[in-house]
């Protein structure tokens, strides 16, 4: 299988695994959102995820190479302004998603997550200089039509919670798009996980003394599980964004709808209407098309360059 197609397949598989991790993290967020302020959850989880990054760097140190040197190499970034902007967007998106999960049913938040592919397509031009072709816009439009099907109660049902969810999706898409921008200039995947979570922790620490609530052992374990799931999800997403364009990654992220429905039904007792399943199917189909479109582009580019093509 040619290299471009292998990259597309690997990137797609990474995103599929990512959806399982991030949906689990979202489920824990909703579970804890009713009893704690966002500052408490994110100060703890941000510190834990940043600590896991440092631990991973330490474990990667081999032979006579000092651990401090390995740490500096793994966490060094040459895209400081982009990393700073990505970190700020990540912090704001995390807070918005926290309140969105508190104010809305689990499946309703997915409606706005489903808008992220269109937002990614809009941002990919000015930020990444990527040319989004007409067929891609058609696929994105089909995905948005699916979002409309999922939306419960029509436009009349809009509330403040929906506005918060929309802001969360915009900021989350900005963070993802900047991640792909950074990935073009450097290969330090852990740096893209470390700095946003460090920023999340540092931004929440000043508010922590005013909102702290004692946590039973069970909730501490949930917070630790959240941190582990988030660490795995963000690492996988950054790796996937180095292999696929952001507008192809974000539709695949909508596969987390299946995870969210399962978690919402099993843990929170939330039911999903038949039209929501139909809308989700349209969203997922548009995402799969964009991934297969990447296979086709890879074959075309390799064919023009004179490299022999082989069937996958």
C-alpha positions in Angstrom: 0.0 0.0 0.0 1.4 3.4 -0.9 2.6 5.7 1.7 -0.1 8.4 1.3 -2.9 5.8 1.7 -1.1 4.2 4.7 -1.0 7.6 6.3 -4.7 8.2 5.7 -5.6 4.8 7.1 -3.4 5.2 10.1 -4.7 8.7 10.8 -8.3 7.4 10.5 -7.7 4.5 12.9 -6.1 6.9 15.4 -9.1 9.2 15.3 -11.5 6.2 15.8 -9.6 5.2 19.0 -9.5 8.9 20.0 -13.3 9.1 19.9 -13.5 6.3 22.5 -11.1 8.0 24.8 -12.6 11.5 24.4 -16.2 10.3 24.8 -15.2 8.5 28.1 -13.5 11.8 29.2 -16.7 13.7 28.3 -18.8 11.2 30.2 -16.7 11.7 33.3 -17.0 15.5 32.9 -20.7 15.3 32.9 -20.6 12.9 35.9 -18.6 15.4 37.9 -20.0 18.6 36.5 -23.0 18.7 38.8 -21.0 18.7 42.0 -17.8 20.7 41.3 -16.7 23.9 39.6 -14.7 23.7 36.4 -11.7 25.2 38.2 -11.5 22.2 40.5 -11.7 19.5 37.8 -9.4 21.2 35.4 -6.8 22.3 37.9 -6.4 18.6 38.9 -6.7 17.1 35.5 -4.4 19.6 33.9 -1.8 18.9 36.5 -2.2 15.2 36.0 -2.0 15.3 32.2 1.1 17.6 32.3 2.6 15.2 34.8 1.9 12.2 32.6 3.8 14.0 29.8 6.8 14.6 32.0 6.6 10.9 33.1 6.5 9.7 29.5 9.6 11.8 28.7 11.4 10.4 31.7 10.6 6.8 30.7 11.8 7.5 27.2 15.3 8.5 28.5 17.8 5.8 27.6 21.4 5.0 28.1 23.6 7.9 29.1 21.3 10.7 27.9 20.3 12.8 30.9 16.6 12.8 31.6 16.6 16.6 31.8 18.0 16.8 28.2 15.3 14.3 27.0 12.6 16.4 28.7 13.8 19.6 27.1 13.9 18.0 23.7 10.5 16.4 24.0 8.8 19.5 25.3 10.6 22.2 23.2 8.5 24.1 20.8 9.5 26.4 17.9 5.9 27.7 17.4 5.5 29.7 20.5 2.8 32.0 19.4 0.8 29.2 17.8 1.3 27.0 20.9 0.2 30.0 23.2 -2.9 30.6 21.1 -3.7 26.8 21.0 -3.3 26.7 24.8 -5.6 29.6 25.3 -8.2 28.2 23.0 -8.0 24.8 24.8 -8.5 26.4 28.2 -11.6 28.4 27.0 -13.0 25.4 25.1 -12.6 23.2 28.2 -14.6 25.6 30.3 -17.3 26.0 27.7 -17.7 22.3 27.2 -17.9 21.9 31.0 -20.9 24.2 31.2 -22.4 22.7 28.0 -22.4 19.3 29.6 -23.9 20.7 32.7 -26.7 22.5 30.9 -27.5 20.2 28.1 -28.3 16.5 27.6 -25.3 14.5 26.5 -26.6 13.9 22.9 -27.4 17.6 22.4 -23.8 18.6 22.9 -23.0 16.3 20.0 -25.1 18.6 17.7 -22.5 21.3 18.1 -19.5 18.9 18.0 -21.0 18.0 14.6 -20.5 21.5 13.4 -16.7 21.3 13.9 -15.9 19.9 10.4 -17.5 22.9 8.8 -15.7 25.2 11.1 -12.4 23.4 10.4 -13.0 23.8 6.7 -13.5 27.5 7.2 -10.4 27.8 9.3 -8.1 25.7 7.2 -7.8 28.3 4.5 -6.6 31.4 6.5 -4.6 29.4 9.1 -3.2 26.5 7.1 -3.4 27.7 3.6 -5.2 24.5 2.6 -7.5 24.6 -0.4 -10.8 22.9 0.3 -12.3 21.5 -2.9 -15.9 21.8 -3.9 -16.6 18.1 -3.3 -15.3 18.5 0.2 -17.7 21.4 0.9 -20.5 19.2 -0.4 -19.6 16.5 2.1 -19.3 19.0 4.9 -22.7 20.4 3.9 -24.2 16.9 4.1 -22.7 16.6 7.5 -24.3 19.8 8.6 -27.7 18.6 7.2 -27.2 15.7 9.5 -26.6 18.0 12.4 -29.9 19.8 11.7 -31.7 16.4 11.8 -30.1 15.7 15.2 -31.1 19.1 16.7 -34.0 18.5 19.1 -37.0 20.9 19.0 -35.8 23.1 16.2 -34.4 26.6 16.4 -37.1 27.6 19.0 -35.4 25.3 21.5 -32.2 27.4 21.5 -31.0 28.4 25.0 -27.9 29.8 26.7 -26.5 26.3 27.0 -26.6 26.0 23.2 -24.7 29.3 22.9 -22.0 28.0 25.3 -21.8 24.7 23.3 -21.4 26.7 20.0 -18.6 28.7 21.6 -17.0 25.4 22.8 -17.1 23.9 19.3 -15.5 27.1 17.7 -12.7 27.2 20.3 -12.2 23.5 20.1 -11.9 23.6 16.3 -9.4 26.5 16.6 -7.3 24.4 18.9 -7.4 21.5 16.6 -6.5 23.6 13.5 -3.6 25.2 15.3 -2.4 21.7 16.3 -2.1 20.8 12.6 -0.3 24.1 12.0 2.2 23.3 14.7 2.6 19.7 13.5 3.8 21.0 10.1 6.7 22.7 11.8 7.7 20.3 14.6 7.3 16.7 15.6 7.1 17.0 19.4 3.7 15.4 19.9 4.0 15.5 23.7 4.6 19.3 23.6 1.2 19.8 22.2 -0.3 17.8 25.0 1.8 19.3 27.8 1.5 23.1 27.2 -2.3 23.3 26.8 -2.8 21.2 30.0 -0.2 23.1 31.9 -2.0 26.3 30.9 -5.3 24.8 32.0 -3.9 24.0 35.4 -2.3 27.4 35.9 -5.3 29.3 34.8 -7.6 27.4 37.2 -5.3 27.5 40.2 -6.1 31.1 41.3 -9.8 30.3 41.5 -9.3 26.9 43.2 -9.3 28.2 46.9 -12.7 29.9 46.3 -14.5 26.9 44.7 -12.8 23.8 46.3 -15.1 21.1 47.5 -13.9 18.0 49.4 -13.8 15.0 47.1 -14.5 11.5 48.2 -12.1 8.8 47.0 -14.4 7.7 44.3 -14.5 11.1 42.7 -10.7 11.4 43.0 -10.5 8.1 41.1 -12.9 9.5 38.5 -10.8 12.6 38.1 -7.6 10.4 37.7 -9.5 8.3 35.1 -10.5 11.5 33.3 -6.9 12.7 33.2 -5.7 9.4 31.7 -8.4 9.3 29.1 -7.7 12.9 28.2 -4.0 12.3 27.9 -4.5 9.4 25.6 -7.1 11.2 23.5 -5.1 14.4 23.0 -1.9 12.4 22.2 -3.9 10.4 19.6 -5.5 13.5 18.1 -2.2 15.3 17.6 -0.7 12.3 16.0 -3.7 11.9 13.7 -3.5 15.6 12.7 0.0 15.0 11.4 -1.4 12.5 9.0 -4.8 13.9 7.9 -6.1 17.4 7.1 -8.2 18.9 10.0 -11.3 18.9 7.8 -11.0 15.2 7.3 -10.2 14.5 11.0 -13.1 16.5 12.5 -15.9 14.6 10.7 -14.4 11.3 11.9 -14.5 12.7 15.4 -18.3 12.6 15.0 -18.1 8.8 15.5 -18.0 9.7 19.2 -21.8 10.1 18.8 -22.1 6.4 19.1 -20.0 6.4 22.3 -22.0 9.4 23.6 -25.3 7.7 23.0 -24.1 4.5 24.7 -22.8 6.4 27.7 -25.8 8.7 27.9 -28.2 5.7 27.8 -26.2 3.4 30.2 -25.1 5.9 32.8 -27.4 8.9 32.5 -30.6 7.2 31.3 -30.9 9.5 28.2 -32.8 8.3 25.2 -32.1 9.2 21.6 -34.8 9.7 19.0 -34.8 7.9 15.7 -34.2 11.1 13.7 -31.1 11.7 15.8 -29.7 8.3 14.6 -30.5 9.3 10.9 -28.7 12.6 11.4 -25.7 10.9 13.0 -25.6 8.5 10.0 -25.4 11.4 7.6 -22.6 13.1 9.6 -20.6 9.9 9.8 -21.0 9.2 6.1 -19.7 12.6 5.2 -16.7 12.0 7.5 -15.9 8.6 5.9 -16.2 10.2 2.4 -13.6 12.8 3.4 -11.2 10.1 4.5 -11.6 8.1 1.4 -11.2 11.3 -0.6 -7.7 11.5 1.0 -6.9 8.0 -0.4 -7.9 9.2 -3.8 -5.8 12.3 -3.6 -2.9 10.3 -2.5 -3.2 7.9 -5.4 -3.5 10.9 -7.9 -0.4 12.7 -6.5 1.7 9.5 -6.5 0.5 8.7 -10.0 1.5 12.1 -11.4 4.9 11.8 -9.7 5.6 8.6 -11.6 5.7 6.3 -8.6 4.1 3.0 -9.3 0.6 2.6 -7.8 -0.6 -0.5 -6.1 -4.1 -1.4 -4.9 -4.6 -1.3 -1.2 
